Amino acid sequence: MTCRTRGLVSACVLAFLAAGAPSAAQAQGLSAQLRDFVQSKSNREAIQQVISQQIASWPAACRQVSFGSKFDVVMLRPAQFSADGRSPLAGAWKETLEATACGVTRVHNVLSLADRGDIQRLPMLVGTSRADIMLQKDAAPLFFIGASRLVAKECRQNYVTDTQFVTFEGAEIPTAKAGPKSRAWSEEWTLWSCGRLIVVPIRFIPDATGTAISVSHGGVREKQP
């Protein structure tokens, strides 16, 4: 099964309408103003709150959450700041950090969108998926359909417990809407379903109109906890 979706730049805009200090290597490419902002106590606490709320929304919610001291920041849209340099007025970036809940450590991702001084922080799927927030949203129905044959009929507790980037595939796609260096890639997403772990292979293929998403139904399998 395949569906189509939009590229990264429009995804950030549509997502906004819809809804410890980093190392030197992690901080590369950030302006001094944004670096100071993401490292600030208020931003760190806000990011941690978003992740804590995400964890609390899962079945059998865990309240014992601790956070790693390191985090990565990926710029999606350039940040613009107020005259005093303290408040982001525009821009989009993704922050990635580890959180441990009841003994299980996961990679969490939070999308931050700035608009005229207001910061909206949106939780993304956990793990190492390269898909932006709109690609994740559009891939979700295909993912759940792919996993459905292994989900017990009586189960009503299901959530994505992990995503893993697997590999790039093929050569660069010069006509891709996302950019001339775009390549197709594959991932594996894991569904927690009433205690069972179901792995679903997903493929993303950029082209001139957006990105095609497909699920390998033959590769869907149960994973031992």
N, CA and C of each residue as an Amber inpcrd file, in Angstrom:
protein
   675
   0.8480000  -1.1930000   0.0000000   0.0000000   0.0000000   0.0000000
   0.8830000   1.2410000   0.0000000   0.4920000   2.2390000  -0.7850000
   1.3070000   3.4400000  -0.9380000   0.4330000   4.6800000  -0.8540000
   0.9660000   5.7600000  -0.2330000   0.2820000   7.0510000  -0.2670000
   1.3160000   8.1200000  -0.5200000   0.8610000   9.3540000  -0.7630000
   1.7690000  10.4330000  -1.0850000   1.6380000  11.5310000  -0.0310000
   2.7140000  12.3150000   0.1290000   2.6620000  13.4160000   1.0880000
   3.5600000  14.5350000   0.6080000   3.6800000  15.5980000   1.4060000
   4.4050000  16.7890000   1.0160000   5.8430000  16.7680000   1.5090000
   6.6470000  17.7250000   1.0550000   8.0420000  17.8050000   1.4500000
   8.2450000  18.5440000   2.7560000   9.5190000  18.7200000   3.1610000
   9.8560000  19.2150000   4.4910000   9.4410000  20.6640000   4.7180000
   9.7010000  21.5440000   3.7610000   9.4400000  22.9620000   4.0010000
   7.9620000  23.2070000   4.2580000   7.0830000  22.7010000   3.3780000
   5.6540000  22.8930000   3.5890000   5.1820000  22.1460000   4.8210000
   5.8450000  21.0490000   5.1700000   5.4480000  20.2800000   6.3420000
   5.5550000  21.1190000   7.6000000   6.6340000  21.8740000   7.7340000
   6.7990000  22.7090000   8.9260000   5.6670000  23.7280000   9.0260000
   5.3170000  24.3590000   7.9070000   4.2640000  25.3690000   7.9120000
   2.9220000  24.7280000   8.2500000   2.6150000  23.6000000   7.6120000
   1.3400000  22.9440000   7.8480000   1.2380000  22.4290000   9.2700000
   2.3450000  21.9160000   9.8050000   2.3270000  21.4210000  11.1820000
   2.0390000  22.5570000  12.1440000   2.5790000  23.7480000  11.8480000
   2.3380000  24.8950000  12.7210000   0.8850000  25.3270000  12.6700000
   0.3300000  25.3470000  11.4750000  -1.0660000  25.7580000  11.3440000
  -1.9680000  24.7160000  11.9750000  -1.6310000  23.4490000  11.8770000
  -2.4420000  22.3920000  12.4450000  -2.2120000  22.2820000  13.9490000
  -1.6310000  22.4920000  14.1560000  -1.4230000  22.1780000  15.5390000
  -0.7140000  23.2540000  16.4760000  21.3890000  19.0310000  29.5070000
  22.7390000  19.5180000  29.6740000  23.1790000  20.1260000  28.3660000
  24.1240000  20.8190000  28.2290000  24.5010000  21.5850000  27.0690000
  25.0150000  20.6600000  25.9770000  24.7420000  20.9870000  24.7200000
  25.2380000  20.1630000  23.6380000  26.7390000  20.3150000  23.4670000
  27.3340000  19.3030000  22.8530000  28.7620000  19.3920000  22.5640000
  28.9810000  20.3620000  21.4220000  30.2540000  20.6900000  21.1350000
  30.5540000  21.6200000  20.0540000  30.0670000  21.0710000  18.7320000
  30.2190000  19.7680000  18.5190000  29.7770000  19.1690000  17.2600000
  28.2680000  19.2620000  17.1170000  27.5450000  19.0590000  18.2080000
  26.0930000  19.1120000  18.1550000  25.5860000  20.5300000  17.9140000
  26.3500000  21.5080000  18.3590000  25.9060000  22.8970000  18.2720000
  26.2800000  23.5540000  16.9480000  27.0360000  22.8700000  16.0840000
  27.4560000  23.4630000  14.8230000  26.2480000  23.8490000  13.9840000
  26.3220000  25.0060000  13.3150000  25.2470000  25.4610000  12.4590000
  24.1980000  26.2740000  13.1790000  24.2540000  26.3620000  14.5000000
  23.2950000  27.1680000  15.2470000  23.8650000  28.5620000  15.4710000
  23.0050000  29.5600000  15.3860000  23.4390000  30.9030000  15.7350000
  23.6680000  30.9710000  17.2420000  24.4390000  31.9570000  17.6800000
  24.6940000  32.1140000  19.1110000  23.3930000  32.3510000  19.8670000
  22.4710000  33.0810000  19.2500000  21.1990000  33.3680000  19.9060000
  20.3790000  32.0970000  20.1010000  20.2930000  31.2730000  19.0600000
  19.5100000  30.0470000  19.1920000  20.2160000  29.0670000  20.1310000
  21.5210000  29.0160000  20.0780000  22.2520000  28.1270000  20.9880000
  21.9730000  28.4810000  22.4380000  21.9830000  29.7890000  22.7290000
  21.6900000  30.2250000  24.0990000  20.2440000  29.8910000  24.4740000
  19.3400000  30.0480000  23.5010000  17.9260000  29.7940000  23.7930000
  17.6740000  28.3260000  24.0930000  18.1770000  27.4130000  23.2410000
  17.8820000  25.9910000  23.4560000  18.5470000  25.4640000  24.7250000
  19.6520000  26.1070000  25.1420000  20.3310000  25.6870000  26.3620000
  19.7190000  26.2940000  27.6190000  18.8290000  27.2630000  27.4570000
  18.2710000  27.9550000  28.6140000  17.4600000  27.0060000  29.4860000
  17.4030000  27.3170000  30.7560000  16.6700000  26.4930000  31.7190000
  15.1950000  26.3820000  31.3390000  14.6060000  27.4890000  30.9070000
  13.1770000  27.4740000  30.5760000  12.8980000  26.5660000  29.3830000
  13.7530000  26.5940000  28.3680000  13.5350000  25.7330000  27.2060000
  13.7680000  24.2740000  27.5470000  14.8280000  23.9800000  28.3240000
  15.0870000  22.5870000  28.6980000  13.9070000  22.0260000  29.4820000
  13.3560000  22.8220000  30.3910000  12.2190000  22.3600000  31.1870000
  10.9830000  22.1600000  30.3050000  10.7940000  23.0480000  29.3310000
   9.6410000  22.9290000  28.4380000   9.7520000  21.6770000  27.5660000
  10.9490000  21.4010000  27.0490000  11.1570000  20.2060000  26.2320000
  10.9130000  18.9490000  27.0650000  11.4280000  18.9340000  28.2710000
  11.2460000  17.7740000  29.1430000   9.7770000  17.5730000  29.5060000
   9.0470000  18.6590000  29.6600000   7.6230000  18.5560000  29.9640000
   6.8610000  17.9170000  28.8030000   7.2090000  18.3110000  27.5720000
   6.5570000  17.7260000  26.3950000   6.7960000  16.2190000  26.3600000
   8.0340000  15.8110000  26.6230000   8.3670000  14.3800000  26.5950000
   7.6660000  13.6430000  27.7310000   7.6480000  14.2360000  28.9110000
   6.9670000  13.6010000  30.0470000   5.4870000  13.4020000  29.7560000
   4.8680000  14.3860000  29.1220000   3.4500000  14.2680000  28.7670000
   3.2380000  13.1960000  27.7050000   4.1780000  13.0880000  26.7640000
   4.0870000  12.0480000  25.7440000   4.1410000  10.6680000  26.3990000
   5.0870000  10.4740000  27.3060000   5.2280000   9.1920000  27.9960000
   3.9890000   8.8990000  28.8340000   3.4470000   9.9190000  29.4960000
   2.2730000   9.7410000  30.3550000   1.0320000   9.3600000  29.5540000
   1.0180000   9.6570000  28.2580000  -0.1450000   9.3470000  27.4290000
  -0.1730000   7.8970000  26.9680000   0.9490000   7.1890000  27.1490000
   1.0160000   5.8000000  26.7060000   0.3110000   4.8850000  27.7020000
  -0.1580000   3.7110000  27.2390000  -0.7430000   2.7350000  28.1660000
   0.2500000   2.3560000  29.2560000  -0.2490000   2.0770000  30.4410000
   0.6140000   1.7440000  31.5880000   1.6500000   2.8460000  31.7760000
   1.1790000   4.0930000  31.7980000   2.0460000   5.2700000  31.8300000
   3.0600000   5.2060000  32.9670000   4.2830000   5.5930000  32.6410000
   5.3570000   5.6060000  33.6350000   5.5590000   7.0400000  34.1260000
   5.6480000   7.2180000  35.4340000   5.8360000   8.5440000  36.0120000
   7.2860000   8.7890000  36.4130000   8.1040000   7.7470000  36.3410000
   9.5090000   7.8710000  36.7310000  10.3450000   8.1200000  35.4810000
  10.5720000   9.3940000  35.1580000  11.2610000   9.7640000  33.9290000
  12.5180000  10.5540000  34.2710000  13.6440000  10.1610000  33.6640000
  14.8940000  10.9210000  33.8020000  15.4160000  11.2360000  32.4070000
  16.2110000  12.3020000  32.3100000  16.6620000  12.7850000  31.0090000
  18.1820000  12.8060000  30.9230000  18.6950000  12.4970000  29.7150000
  20.1270000  12.5950000  29.4710000  20.5500000  14.0540000  29.4100000
  21.8320000  14.3050000  29.6060000  22.3270000  15.6840000  29.6330000
  22.6480000  16.2180000  28.2410000  22.8060000  15.3430000  27.2580000
  23.1560000  15.7780000  25.9060000  21.9210000  15.7700000  25.0070000
  21.9270000  16.6770000  24.0390000  20.8400000  16.7140000  23.0790000
  21.3490000  17.2530000  21.7570000  20.6780000  16.8900000  20.6820000
  20.9950000  17.3710000  19.3330000  19.9380000  18.3740000  18.8910000
  20.3480000  19.3230000  18.0740000  19.4190000  20.2980000  17.4980000
  19.6160000  20.3100000  15.9840000  18.5330000  20.1440000  15.2360000
  18.5760000  20.1920000  13.7780000  17.7030000  21.3440000  13.3020000
  18.2840000  22.2800000  12.5660000  17.5350000  23.4200000  12.0440000
  16.6890000  22.9970000  10.8520000  15.4220000  23.4320000  10.8430000
  14.5250000  23.1650000   9.7310000  14.1520000  24.4400000   8.9900000
  14.0330000  25.5440000   9.7190000  13.8410000  26.8770000   9.1440000
  14.6950000  27.8390000   9.9330000  15.3410000  28.8040000   9.2900000
  16.1990000  29.7430000  10.0200000  15.4450000  30.4710000  11.1290000
  16.1100000  30.6510000  12.2600000  15.4970000  31.3300000  13.4060000
  15.7390000  32.8360000  13.3320000  14.7010000  33.5990000  13.6350000
  14.8050000  35.0560000  13.7290000  14.4360000  35.4550000  15.1530000
  15.1940000  36.4330000  15.7080000  15.0210000  36.7860000  17.1110000
  14.5600000  38.2310000  17.2850000  14.0170000  38.4940000  18.4680000
  13.6190000  39.8500000  18.8390000  14.8540000  40.7280000  18.9640000
  14.6430000  42.0450000  19.0680000  15.7580000  42.9890000  19.1120000
  16.7110000  42.7170000  20.2680000  16.1820000  42.2150000  21.3920000
  17.0520000  41.9360000  22.5340000  17.7470000  40.5780000  22.4250000
  17.4230000  39.8240000  21.3690000  18.0970000  38.5490000  21.1290000
  17.6300000  37.4030000  22.0030000  16.5400000  37.5710000  22.7270000
  16.1240000  36.5420000  23.6810000  14.9510000  35.6860000  23.2030000
  14.0660000  36.2630000  22.3830000  12.8390000  35.5520000  22.0040000
  12.8320000  35.2180000  20.5180000  12.7230000  33.9290000  20.1590000
  12.5970000  33.5760000  18.7390000  11.2730000  34.0680000  18.1770000
  11.3190000  34.8020000  17.0800000  10.1120000  35.3190000  16.4430000
   9.6580000  34.4310000  15.2940000  10.5650000  33.6530000  14.7480000
  10.2590000  32.7540000  13.6340000  11.3170000  31.6610000  13.6050000
  10.9930000  30.5700000  12.9040000  11.9550000  29.4900000  12.7760000
  11.3870000  28.1520000  13.2080000  12.0680000  27.0840000  12.8370000
  11.6650000  25.7250000  13.2100000  12.9090000  24.8810000  13.4070000
  12.9100000  24.0800000  14.4570000  14.0440000  23.1950000  14.7130000
  13.5630000  21.9670000  15.4700000  14.3440000  20.9000000  15.3780000
  14.0180000  19.6560000  16.0800000  15.0810000  19.3870000  17.1300000
  14.6370000  19.0680000  18.3460000  15.5490000  18.6930000  19.4210000
  15.3890000  17.2000000  19.7070000  16.5150000  16.5250000  19.8600000
  16.5410000  15.0850000  20.1150000  17.3220000  14.8140000  21.3840000
  16.7460000  14.0360000  22.2990000  17.4560000  13.6660000  23.5150000
  16.9170000  12.3490000  24.0440000  17.6980000  11.7040000  24.9010000
  17.2850000  10.4400000  25.4970000  16.5200000  10.6710000  26.7900000
  15.5060000   9.8540000  26.9920000  14.7530000   9.8660000  28.2430000
  14.5720000   8.4140000  28.6910000  14.7100000   8.1920000  29.9750000
  14.5490000   6.8490000  30.5390000  13.2930000   6.8320000  31.3970000
  12.3670000   5.9280000  31.0520000  11.1010000   5.8040000  31.7800000
  10.9730000   4.3780000  32.2890000  10.9480000   4.2410000  33.6140000
  10.8170000   2.9170000  34.2460000  11.8350000   1.9240000  33.6830000
  13.0700000   2.3810000  33.5530000  14.1600000   1.5080000  33.1420000
  14.3530000   1.3550000  31.6540000  13.4650000   1.9280000  30.8250000
  13.5820000   1.8220000  29.3720000  14.0260000   3.1660000  28.8040000
  15.1520000   3.1720000  28.0770000  15.6850000   4.4040000  27.4930000
  15.2940000   4.4900000  26.0210000  14.7250000   5.6260000  25.6410000
  14.3220000   5.8530000  24.2570000  14.8640000   7.1940000  23.7780000
  14.9950000   7.3330000  22.4500000  15.3630000   8.5980000  21.8250000
  14.0740000   9.3590000  21.5330000  13.9290000  10.5450000  22.1180000
  12.7320000  11.3560000  21.9230000  13.0420000  12.5560000  21.0270000
  12.0470000  12.9700000  20.2610000  12.1970000  14.0790000  19.3120000
  11.0730000  15.0790000  19.5100000  11.4320000  16.3560000  19.5880000
  10.4400000  17.4170000  19.7830000  10.6400000  18.4780000  18.7080000
   9.5850000  18.8010000  17.9840000   9.6190000  19.8500000  16.9730000
   9.2160000  21.1690000  17.6070000  10.0610000  22.1920000  17.4830000
   9.7630000  23.5310000  18.0140000   9.4990000  24.4800000  16.8550000
   8.3930000  25.2220000  16.9330000   7.9960000  26.1720000  15.9030000
   7.7850000  27.5340000  16.5510000   8.5030000  28.5290000  16.0700000
   8.4150000  29.8800000  16.6300000   7.6160000  30.7780000  15.6910000
   6.7180000  31.5630000  16.2710000   5.9280000  32.5050000  15.4900000
   5.6200000  33.7190000  16.3500000   6.2500000  34.8320000  16.0460000
   6.0180000  36.1120000  16.7310000   6.1510000  35.9830000  18.2530000
   7.1620000  35.2380000  18.6700000   7.4460000  35.1190000  20.0910000
   6.7860000  33.9440000  20.7680000   5.8420000  33.3070000  20.0820000
   5.1700000  32.1330000  20.6560000   5.8930000  30.8790000  20.1850000
   6.1860000  29.9580000  21.1120000   6.8660000  28.7190000  20.7740000
   5.8890000  27.5680000  20.9370000   5.6630000  26.8390000  19.8480000
   4.8440000  25.6340000  19.9140000   5.7740000  24.4360000  19.8360000
   5.6770000  23.5370000  20.8030000   6.5390000  22.3540000  20.8500000
   5.6730000  21.1130000  20.6550000   6.0010000  20.3230000  19.6160000
   5.1900000  19.1740000  19.2470000   6.0040000  17.8910000  19.3900000
   5.4970000  16.8970000  20.1330000   6.2220000  15.6290000  20.2270000
   6.1460000  14.8730000  18.9050000   7.2800000  14.3510000  18.4660000
   7.3290000  13.5060000  17.2850000   7.4600000  12.0520000  17.7390000
   7.4830000  11.1190000  16.8030000   7.6660000   9.7230000  17.1680000
   9.0380000   9.5180000  17.7890000   9.1160000   8.5880000  18.7120000
  10.4030000   8.2640000  19.3140000  11.2610000   7.5130000  18.3040000
  12.5950000   7.5240000  18.5380000  13.4990000   6.7630000  17.6910000
  14.2560000   7.6100000  16.6880000  14.7640000   6.9590000  15.6520000
  15.6840000   7.6010000  14.7060000  15.0820000   7.8000000  13.3220000
  13.7560000   7.8170000  13.2230000  13.1100000   8.0560000  11.9300000
  13.6160000   9.3640000  11.3140000  13.8520000   9.3380000  10.0030000
  14.2510000  10.5430000   9.2720000  13.0390000  11.2960000   8.7310000
  11.8450000  10.7600000   8.9200000  10.6330000  11.3910000   8.4060000
  10.2880000  12.6260000   9.2300000   9.8890000  13.7070000   8.5490000
   9.4340000  14.8850000   9.2750000   8.0430000  14.6200000   9.8330000
   7.5110000  15.5950000  10.5510000   6.2780000  15.3530000  11.3040000
   5.0870000  15.0610000  10.3900000   5.0390000  15.6500000   9.1980000
   3.9380000  15.3730000   8.2850000   4.0980000  14.0120000   7.6200000
   5.3300000  13.6200000   7.3020000   5.5610000  12.2770000   6.7720000
   5.1630000  11.2280000   7.8130000   5.5030000  11.4860000   9.0790000
   5.1190000  10.5610000  10.1350000   3.5970000  10.4490000  10.2230000
   2.9300000  11.5880000  10.1510000   1.4620000  11.5980000  10.2320000
   0.8500000  10.8130000   9.0840000   1.4010000  10.9920000   7.8740000
   0.8350000  10.3280000   6.7090000   1.2000000   8.8450000   6.6570000
   2.3320000   8.4780000   7.2550000   2.7430000   7.0710000   7.2630000
   1.9740000   6.2670000   8.3110000   1.4540000   6.9410000   9.3430000
   0.8230000   6.2410000  10.4660000  -0.3200000   5.3080000  10.0450000
  -1.2700000   5.7320000   9.1910000  -2.3470000   4.8070000   8.8080000
  -1.8260000   3.5540000   8.1250000  -0.8230000   3.7080000   7.2490000
  -0.2580000   2.5460000   6.5740000   0.4320000   1.6220000   7.5750000
   1.1000000   2.2340000   8.5490000   1.7840000   1.4720000   9.5950000
   0.7910000   0.6220000  10.3810000  -0.3130000   1.2200000  10.8210000
  -1.2890000   0.4900000  11.6210000  -1.9950000  -0.5930000  10.7950000
  -2.2250000  -0.3150000   9.5180000  -2.8040000  -1.3500000   8.6520000
  -1.8310000  -2.5210000   8.5120000  -0.5440000  -2.1870000   8.3340000
   0.4560000  -3.2370000   8.2060000   0.5540000  -4.1120000   9.4400000
   0.4350000  -3.4940000  10.6170000   0.5630000  -4.2360000  11.8680000
  -0.7160000  -4.9750000  12.2410000  -1.8330000  -4.6280000  11.6280000
  -3.1490000  -5.0690000  12.1030000  -3.3160000  -6.5860000  12.1200000
  -2.6840000  -7.2880000  11.1820000  -2.9040000  -8.7380000  11.1400000
  -2.3000000  -9.4530000  12.3430000  -1.3860000  -8.7870000  13.0560000
  -0.7790000  -9.3810000  14.2380000  -1.3180000  -8.7870000  15.5370000
  -2.2510000  -7.8410000  15.4190000  -2.8530000  -7.2220000  16.6070000
  -4.0600000  -8.0410000  17.0420000  -4.1050000  -8.4020000  18.3110000
  -5.2440000  -9.1590000  18.8270000  -6.5280000  -8.3400000  18.7020000
  -7.6230000  -8.9860000  18.3300000  -8.8780000  -8.2790000  18.0940000
  -9.3610000  -7.5320000  19.3330000  -9.1030000  -8.0910000  20.5010000
  -9.5950000  -7.4720000  21.7340000  -8.6620000  -6.3830000  22.2620000
  -7.5030000  -6.1860000  21.6210000  -6.5250000  -5.2090000  22.1220000
  -6.9400000  -3.7890000  21.7600000  -6.9800000  -2.8970000  22.7480000
  -7.3150000  -1.4920000  22.5270000  -6.1770000  -0.5770000  22.9760000
  -5.0330000  -1.1560000  23.3390000  -3.8770000  -0.3730000  23.7800000
  -2.7310000  -0.5760000  22.7920000  -2.5390000   0.4200000  21.9330000
  -1.5060000   0.3460000  20.9070000  -0.7940000   1.6860000  20.7980000
   0.5390000   1.6680000  20.7370000   1.2780000   2.9040000  20.4760000
   2.6230000   2.5810000  19.8400000   3.1770000   3.5630000  19.1420000
   4.4750000   3.3900000  18.4800000   5.5650000   3.5030000  19.5420000
   6.2620000   2.4300000  19.7840000   7.2710000   2.4140000  20.8380000
   8.6760000   2.7080000  20.3320000   8.8770000   2.6550000  18.9870000
  10.2130000   2.9250000  18.4500000  10.1270000   3.1040000  16.9440000
  11.0590000   3.8730000  16.3950000  11.2760000   3.9480000  14.9510000
  12.7770000   3.8570000  14.7240000  13.1650000   3.1490000  13.6920000
  14.5820000   2.9870000  13.3920000  14.8490000   3.2410000  11.9110000
  15.7140000   4.2220000  11.6270000  16.2160000   4.3820000  10.2590000
  17.0870000   3.1770000   9.9500000  16.8730000   2.5480000   8.7780000
  17.6360000   1.3490000   8.4170000  18.7490000   1.6840000   7.4380000
  18.3920000   2.2170000   6.2570000  19.4150000   2.5050000   5.2610000
  18.8460000   3.3770000   4.1450000  19.7480000   4.0860000   3.4570000
  19.3700000   4.7450000   2.2060000  19.3530000   3.6950000   1.1030000
  18.5550000   3.9550000   0.0680000  18.4330000   3.0080000  -1.0260000
  18.6220000   3.7160000  -2.3590000  19.4090000   3.1200000  -3.2270000
  19.5610000   3.6380000  -4.5770000  20.3400000   4.9390000  -4.6590000
  20.3280000   5.5200000  -5.8400000  21.0890000   6.7410000  -6.1160000
  20.2740000   7.9790000  -5.7430000  20.9450000   9.1370000  -5.7720000
  20.2540000  10.4000000  -5.5290000  19.1880000  10.6310000  -6.5940000
  18.1210000  11.3530000  -6.1940000  16.9840000  11.5950000  -7.0850000
  16.9890000  13.0810000  -7.4430000  17.5890000  13.4640000  -8.5760000
  17.7680000  14.8850000  -8.8950000  16.4710000  15.6730000  -9.0290000
  15.3680000  15.0130000  -9.3850000  14.1020000  15.7260000  -9.5880000
  13.2430000  15.7660000  -8.3280000  13.7460000  15.2720000  -7.2090000
  12.9370000  15.1900000  -5.9930000  12.5650000  16.5790000  -5.4910000
  11.3290000  16.7280000  -5.0480000  10.8510000  18.0010000  -4.5190000
  11.6170000  18.4080000  -3.2690000  12.0750000  17.4180000  -2.4990000
  12.7930000  17.6960000  -1.2580000  14.2350000  18.1470000  -1.5000000
  14.7190000  18.0710000  -2.7500000  16.0820000  18.5160000  -3.0510000
  16.8050000  17.5140000  -3.9310000  17.7780000  17.9940000  -4.7290000
  18.4490000  17.1270000  -5.7160000  19.2950000  16.0160000  -5.1060000
  19.6460000  16.1160000  -3.8340000  20.4460000  15.0730000  -3.1950000
  19.5960000  14.0530000  -2.4280000  18.2780000  14.1340000  -2.6020000
  17.3790000  13.2240000  -1.9020000  17.5660000  11.7950000  -2.3800000
  17.3780000  10.8560000  -1.4550000  17.4320000   9.4410000  -1.7770000
  16.2780000   8.7200000  -1.0740000  15.8550000   7.6180000  -1.6510000
  14.8730000   6.7780000  -0.9690000  15.5330000   6.1700000   0.2650000
  14.7070000   5.8710000   1.2910000  15.2680000   5.2360000   2.4760000
  14.2390000   4.3110000   3.1060000  14.7240000   3.3960000   3.9260000
  13.8370000   2.4490000   4.6030000  13.9750000   2.5820000   6.1140000
  12.8840000   2.2890000   6.8020000  12.8470000   2.3370000   8.2590000
  12.0710000   1.1350000   8.7740000  12.1660000   0.8990000  10.0830000
  11.3360000  -0.0890000  10.7520000  10.6880000   0.5770000  11.9590000
   9.3540000   0.5560000  11.9980000   8.6170000   1.1200000  13.1180000
   8.0680000  -0.0230000  13.9590000   8.0510000   0.1640000  15.2660000
   7.6070000  -0.8880000  16.1820000   6.3490000  -0.4570000  16.9210000
   5.3500000  -1.3190000  16.8970000   4.0920000  -1.0950000  17.6110000
   4.0720000  -1.9310000  18.8860000   3.7960000  -1.2670000  20.0200000
   3.5000000  -1.9820000  21.2600000   2.0080000  -2.2180000  21.2780000
   1.6040000  -3.4840000  21.3270000   0.1900000  -3.8270000  21.2510000
  -0.1540000  -4.8110000  22.3600000  -0.6570000  -4.2610000  23.4680000
  -1.0320000  -5.0930000  24.6280000   0.0930000  -6.0530000  25.0050000
   1.3080000  -5.5410000  25.0310000   2.4500000  -6.3280000  25.4550000
   3.2220000  -6.9820000  24.3290000   2.6680000  -7.0240000  23.1370000
   3.3750000  -7.5940000  21.9780000   4.0880000  -6.4780000  21.2320000
   5.2310000  -6.7820000  20.6330000   5.9830000  -5.8420000  19.8150000
   5.8980000  -6.2840000  18.3630000   5.3530000  -5.4170000  17.5140000
   5.1570000  -5.7340000  16.0990000   5.9790000  -4.7750000  15.2490000
   6.8880000  -5.3180000  14.4340000   7.7920000  -4.5150000  13.6090000
   7.2340000  -4.4150000  12.1970000   7.1580000  -3.1770000  11.6720000
   6.6120000  -2.9360000  10.3450000   7.6520000  -2.2070000   9.4850000
   8.1370000  -2.8110000   8.3950000   9.0760000  -2.1280000   7.4930000
   8.3450000  -1.0710000   6.6510000   8.9250000   0.1380000   6.5780000
   8.3300000   1.2450000   5.8140000   9.3890000   1.8290000   4.8850000
   8.9860000   2.1730000   3.6760000   9.9060000   2.7470000   2.6900000
   9.4040000   4.1280000   2.2710000  10.3190000   5.0950000   2.1880000
  10.0110000   6.4680000   1.7770000  10.7680000   6.7580000   0.4850000
  10.0350000   7.2310000  -0.5400000  10.6460000   7.4650000  -1.8520000
  10.3120000   8.8750000  -2.3220000  11.2580000   9.8360000  -2.2030000
  11.0100000  11.2010000  -2.6800000  10.9140000  11.2370000  -4.2080000
  10.0770000  12.1420000  -4.7200000  10.0040000  12.3610000  -6.1560000
   9.6200000  13.8080000  -6.4170000   9.2580000  14.1280000  -7.6430000
   8.9960000  15.5120000  -8.0250000   7.7440000  16.0860000  -7.3870000
   6.8550000  15.2590000  -6.8780000   5.5990000  15.7430000  -6.3070000
   5.5450000  15.6570000  -4.7930000   6.4890000  14.9940000  -4.1630000
   6.4820000  14.8420000  -2.7090000   7.2490000  13.6080000  -2.2840000
   6.6110000  12.7320000  -1.5320000   7.2470000  11.4960000  -1.0740000
   6.2200000  10.3810000  -1.0640000   6.5490000   9.2680000  -1.7110000
   5.6990000   8.0830000  -1.6710000   6.0830000   7.2460000  -0.4570000
   5.0910000   6.6630000   0.1930000   5.3050000   5.8510000   1.3870000
   4.7070000   4.4760000   1.1340000   5.4690000   3.4200000   1.4080000
   4.9430000   2.0750000   1.2240000   5.3350000   1.1930000   2.3910000
   4.5000000   0.1990000   2.6670000   4.7410000  -0.7650000   3.7390000
   4.9820000  -2.1290000   3.1280000   6.0290000  -2.8110000   3.5800000
   6.3060000  -4.1760000   3.1340000   5.5420000  -5.1400000   4.0330000
   4.3500000  -5.5440000   3.5790000   3.4950000  -6.3770000   4.4300000
   4.1340000  -7.7380000   4.7010000   4.9330000  -8.2170000   3.7210000
   5.5840000  -9.4980000   3.9170000   6.6560000  -9.4680000   4.9920000
   7.1430000  -8.2680000   5.3020000   8.1940000  -8.1480000   6.3160000
   7.6890000  -7.8710000   7.7190000   6.3680000  -7.7110000   7.8800000
   5.7890000  -7.4500000   9.1980000   6.0100000  -8.6810000  10.0810000
   6.4900000  -8.4640000  11.2800000   6.8270000  -9.5920000  12.1470000
   6.7000000  -9.2010000  13.6140000   6.5870000 -10.2150000  14.4530000
   6.5770000  -9.9820000  15.8950000   7.9930000 -10.0340000  16.4240000
   8.2960000  -9.1070000  17.3270000   9.6180000  -9.0290000  17.9440000
   9.5120000  -9.4320000  19.4020000  10.4810000 -10.2050000  19.8580000
  10.4690000 -10.6020000  21.2530000  10.8900000  -9.4310000  22.1410000
  10.1800000  -9.1790000  23.2520000  10.5080000  -8.0510000  24.1410000
  11.9250000  -8.1610000  24.6610000
